[in-house]
């Protein structure tokens, strides 16, 4: 598949000539102010970092994408499958400082222009949803728990237009070097998709898993044609020059910010 995420200063920008109003991407890790780790472009306020660093990084991103921080929305993610609609009244939530608003939310969508949906990642799968025809954008956070919880299906349940009008981008995430145990494997095998296409035996109580493919299969099983899905080849755990990897760096790392908006 042709790679549609193009590297720019501090971001990977999804480039599709068919898009007129929608823009989406994810930040990279390099050339930032944070020492978590060294010279990191960390975007998360909930880790051990100076808040002024996140302020500066947000301003840098704001200038690149030409969308003021006042228009951003950020939920408090908890690796579950709760999905909510947000609108212009939610703009600014958890951007300058964290609050209890939008707590426990791992999926958001909106039919409003001039709003930026944002979430943090460091191996979990960012999944972007959009329909320019219907002025719709969505963003989901799918780690293994969110994938088992079928957060992409919960996102689809909220769509109020024909699913054929939907386009989905599965962004940078960990590779199949990510491993699960037997207990987690059994949870995945209870899903109504072919586990042999995304789970791989590695040894006793060790299985590799392709979370990008698992989410694509869940989408297909719920009425989305594969032609409506773009899957990036970027892998967070394999390229620490571009990405933070919670698994590889054993939690001692920053977070990327995925975002999607419509002007």
N, C-alpha and C positions, 0 to 999 in steps of 0.2 A: 504494500500500500504506500502511496506517495505521502511523505511526511509533510504535513501542513502547518506544523509549528515551526516558526522561523525565529532564529536567535536575533534579538536586538539588545540594546544596552539594558541590563537588569531584568529582562523579561523574555519569555518565549511567547510570541504573538501568533495566534492562529490566523492564517491568511487564506481566505477563500474569496475569489473575485465575485461570487454571487451575492455576498453579503453587502448590503447597503447601509443598514443602520446598526447592526449587531457587531460587537467587538468582544473578544474573549482572549484570555491568556493566563499565564502563571509566571510568577517571579522566579528568578534564579538565585543562587546563593552567593555569588562572588562580588567583591569590591564594595562591601558594606562597611558599616561602622561598628558592628557588634563584635564582641570578643567571645561569642558563644556559637560556634568556635571562632577562630581568628578571622577578622575582616569579613564577617558574614553579613549578608543582606537579610537579616531575620525580620519577619513580619508579625511575629506572635507576641502579644503582651503578657501572655500567661506563663512565660518561662523566665528564667533568671537573666534578664537583660535590662539595661537602662531604658526607661520609657522614652527618653529623648531620642534614642536611636530609632525606635519604631516610628516616632513622629517624623524624623528626617527621612526614613525610608518610605513612609507613606507619601510624603510630599514629593519625593523623587518619582514614585510611581504615578501620582496624580498629574505631574507635569508631563510624563511620557504619554499617558493615555488621554490626557485632557479631560479629566473628570475629577472635580473637586472632592476632597474627603468628606465634605458635608453631605454628599450624595451617596456615600457608601453605607452598606449594611453588613454587619458581621454577627453571626449567632454564636452561642456557647455550645460547641459540639461535644457530644458524649458517646459517640460510636453506636448510636441507635438508629431508628428508622422514622423518626418524627419529621413530617414535612409540613411547612406552613407557607401561606401566601403573605407577601410583604408588599407595601406600597410606599408612596412618597412620604407618608407620615412616619415611616420607620427609618428614614434616612438619618445617618449619624449614629445609629445604635451600635454601641461597643467599639467605636472607632477611636475616639480620643481617650476614653477610659472604659473599662469593663463594667458591666452591670449584671443584674439578674434577668434582664430582658432577653427574649429569644433563647432562654436556657433549654438545653436538651434537644436542640434542633440540628439535624444533619442534612436537611433538604429544604431549599427555599425556591419559590417561584414568584414571578410578578408579571403583570400586564401593564406596568407603568414605564414610561420613558424617563430618562435622566435619573436612573437609580442603578447603583452598582452592587450586585450580589458578590460577596466575598467569603472565602473560607480558607483555613490554614491546613497544610498538608506536609507530610514528610515520610512518604511511602504509600499511604492510603490513596485510593483512586479518586481523582476529581472527575466528575461526570457533568458535562455541560449540556443543557437542553435549550433549543430555541426554535421559534417559528416567526419569521419576519411577517408572514401573511397575517398572523394573529397577534402581533405585538407581544410575543411571549418570550420570556427567558426563565431558565431554571438552573440550579446548581446543587449537586449532591456530593456527599462525602461518604465513600464506600471503602472502609477497611474490611477485614474478614467478617466482623460482626455485622456491619451494615450490609454487606453482600448477602450473608445468611439471612438477615432480616429483610432482604429484598427491597432495599430503599428505592431502587429504580422502579419497581412496581408501584410503590407508594407514590412516587413522582407521577407515574403515568395515570394513576387513579384521579389525580387532580386536574388533568388536562381536559378542557371543555370544548375542544375542537377536534376534527378528524385526525387520528394519529398519523395518517399518511402525510400530513403537513408538518410533522415534527422532524427536526434534525438533531442528532446527538453526537457529541464528541467525547471520547474517553481519553483523558489526558495522562501525563507522565505519572507513573506509579512504580512500585517495586516489581522486580522481575520474577521469573519462576524459581529463582534461587530462594525465595521466601518459602519457609517450611511450616507445615502444620502437623499436629499429632493425630492419632486415631480418633480421639473424641471429637475433634473439630471436623475431621473428614466425614464422620458419620452425620454431622449436622448438614454439611454440604450435600451429601448423597441423598438426603431427604427432600432436596429441591427437585422440581420437575424439569430438570435439564440433565443432559448427558455428562456425568462427571468425568468420563474417560477423556473428554476433550479439554479439560482444564486442571485435572489432578493427576500427579505422576508419582509413582512409587519410588522412594529413595532408599528404603531400608526399614528395618523394624521400627514401627511407630514414627516414621518420617515420610512425609509426602510433600513434594513441591506443588505449588498452586499458582495458577495464572488468574489473578483477580480481574484483570481487564476482560479476559475472555469469558469468565463466569458472568460478569455483568452484561456483556454483549448477548450471551445466550439467554439470560433472563429477559432482556428486552425483546429478543426474537420470539421467545415463548409467549410474549404478551402483545403480539401484534405489530412489532416494529420490524420492517424488512432490513436485512443487513446493509442494503444500499443506502439506508438512512443514517448509518453509523460510521463515523471515522474513529479509528483506533490509532493513537500515536505509538511510535516505536520507542520513544524515550523511556528509559528505565531509571528510576531514582537511585536504586541500590547499586547500579552498575556505573554511575558517572557522578562521583563526588566533586568533580570540578564544576558541575552545573547545579546539583541538587543536594538538599539535606536528605539523609536517610536515617530515620529513627532506629531501624533494626541494625544497620551496619555500625552506626555510631553509638549504639547502646543507650539511646535516649539523650545523650549529651550533645544536642545539636539544635539548630534553629528550625524555622518552618517557612515554607514557601506560601504565597498567597495566590490562590486561583480566583479569577474574577470574570464576570460576564455582565454586559450592560447593553442598552440600546439608546441611541441618541435620537 
